[in-house]
Amino acid sequence: MRIIKVTICFDLADRAGILAAMKRPTKRFEDRVRFNWGFWDGKSDGERKRRAAMWAGKKHPDPTYEAGYWAGKKAAGENITSSANAWQEHQRRAA
């Protein structure tokens, strides 16, 4: 077995291009999907008794995810298999 060491070097122009690509928005998922992710993350954190949100004191960049997170945290400890009711409540409040 041969081990080959490869060194990759970027010049400054390449680094600027990479940084610009990282700042570009990526594919945006539907609101329902992002709410669902937040819901289950919040439920998990609530059940593990984590007091602070992952973004600790700052406003989350995605308000739909954040709403799902807090709905999930509120539902911690309940035997819930779907975030559908929380989603419907979120839609009622948003309307």
ABEGO torsion letter per residue (X at the ends): XBBBBBBBBBBAAAAAAAAAAAABBBBBBBAAAAAAAAAAAAAAAAAAGBABBAAGGBBBABAAAAAAAAAAAAABGBBBABAAAAAAAAAAAAX
